[in-house]
Structure formats: C-alpha cells, structure tokens
Amino acid sequence: MDTAIPIIVAAISALVGFLVWVAQRRIEHREAERLRKEKLYEQLLEAIVELASFGNGAPFLIESQKAWLYASDAVLTAINDYLKVFLEQGSPPGSRTTPEERIAKQQAEAKIRLAIRQDLFPSTKIDIHWIVEKWQPVASSKEAILEYLDRRKKVAS
C-alpha cells in the first residue's frame, strides 16, 4: 500500500501533464490557423480596395479564388454577393455611380468585412446593425493607395 500511493500520484501527474500538453498544442494550432487566415484575409481586403478604388479587378479575382481554400461559408457568400453588385451595376469602379449604387457596393463590402471578422473572432460584438449605423468606408486616390501598398511591400521584404 505504501508504494501504491506514489505510483498513483505519478500516474495522475503524468496524465494531467499529457492533457495540458494536448490542450496547449490545440491552442497553438488554432492560433497559427487564425494568423494564417488573417494574412490571407488581409490580401483579400487589399484586393477589395484596389477594385473599389480604381477598378483593377485582377487582384480580387485571384484572392477570391484563393478564398475557396480557407474562407468560411459566410465569407464566400459575401464575396459572391459583392461580385453580383459589380456585375449588376455594369459600370466600372471609379466611374460615376448613383447614390443607390454606391450604397449597394458599400453594403456588399461591409458584409465581406463582417464575415471575415466573425470568422477570425467568433465572439465579436460587431454585427450588421453596427455596420449599417456606424461604419463609414474611406476612400483615397489611386496614387496614394499604390504608394502605400508599395511602401508596405518594401518594409515587409
């Protein structure tokens, strides 16, 4: 009996240690996956800016196709809805649009942003009502956007 207690304690300690190790690995894996998605979503959002700001749809086409490999169903649905808005309006980005067309584009973009946020941070308090009432998209000139993206690429490399 005297030797059984230390053996039981050692076995329980080993089991607890193993369970903690497994939990830690799961947490690390989830965080690595979130960071990977964050980087990919960042590229998607940059592509949206390029399309919405000056009509270059190539980056969005490529990034939206890559999204099939990692994005949630809600993000893919929002991407599809965003593309529908551009196709239905038929006017190239940057051209004169009616207030209704601008609102439709803003709402479609907002839905992508919300779906991304909910995918990365499921407990977010941001919802569609907040976006409709509070979020204001900001625009800049083509040159300023390109200069910023170029500067960022130089810093990253």
N, C-alpha and C positions, 0 to 999 in steps of 0.2 A: 504494500500500500504506500509506503514511503517513497518508492521510486515511481509510482503511478502519477502522483501529483505533478512533479516536474515534467514528465513526458506529456501529460495533458496540457499543461501551461505552454510548453514548447510547441505542441501541435496547434493549439489555438492561436498562439502568436504568429506562427508560420502562415496559418490560414488567413488571419487578419492582414498580415503583410502582403500576401498574394492578392487579396481582394483590393487593398489600397493601390497596389501596383496596377492591377487591371483597370480600376477606376481612373487612375492618373493617365494611363495610356489612352483611354477613351476620350478623356477631356482634351488631351494633346491632339488627338486625331481630329476631333470636332473643330478645335481652334485652327488647326492647319487647313482644314477644308474651308472654314469660313474666310480665312485670309486669302486662299486661292480664289474663291468666288468673288471676294471683294476686288481683287486685282482684275479679274475678267469683267466684272460689272463696271469697273472704272473705265475700261476700254469701250464698253458699250455706251456709257454715258457720254464719253468724249465723241463717239461717233454720232450720237444724237445731236450734240451741239453743232457738229460740222454739218449735218444735214439740215437742221433747222435754221442755222445762221446763214449759210451761204450755198446751200443746195448740193453739196457733194455727198451723194448717197452711197458711194462705194464703201467707205468705212462702215456705215451702218449695215449695208448688205452683208459684208463679211462678218462683222461682230454678231449680227442677229442670227446668222447661220451657226456660228460657234456656240451661241447660247443654247442650242439644242443639246449640247453635250453636258451642260452644267446647270442651266436655269430651272427654276421651279415652273410648274404648270401655269401659275398665275403670271409670272414674268413673260413666258412665251405667249400667253393670251394677250397680255398688254402690248407686246411687240407687234403682234398681228393686228391688233386694233389701231395702233399707231400707223402702221403701213396703210391700212384701209383709209384712214383720214387723208393721207397724202395722195393716194390713188383716186379717191372720190373727188377731191378738190381739183385735181388735174393741173393746178398751177405750180410752177417751180418754186421751191423755197426761196425766200428773199424777194419775190415779186409782190406786187400789191395784192393784198387779200382783204376780204371783208372782215368786219369785227367778228362775225359768226365763225368764219373760217379760222381766224386766229384763236378764238376761244376753243374751238374743236381741237386744234393742234395742241394747245396748252393743256387741255384736259387729258388728251391721249398721252402726252409726255408725262404728265403728273401721275397717271396710272402706272406707267412703267416705273417711275421713281418709287412710288408707294410699294409696288410689288417687290422691287429689289430690296427696299428697306425691310419689309416684312419677311423676306426670305433670309436676310442676314441677321435681323434682330426680331425674332418672332414676338417678343413681348413689347414691341414699340407701342407708344401711345398715339403716334401719328396715324390718322385714318383719312378716308376720303373726304369727310366733312372738314377736317382741318385744312386739307389741301385746297378745297374749293374756297374756303373762307379766308385763309391766311397766306398761302404760298403764292409768291409772285415770281414768275420767271424773269430772268435778267438777260438782256442781250448786249452784245458788243460788236464792234466792227470785225470784219473778216481778218484784217491785218493784225488787230490786237489779239485775236484768238490764235491765229497761226504763230505769232511771235511768242505767245505764252507756251503753246504746245512745243515749239522748237526749243525754247529755253528749258522747259521741263525735261525734254529728252536729253539735252546736254548735261543737266545736273544728274540725271539717272545713270548716265553711262560713265 
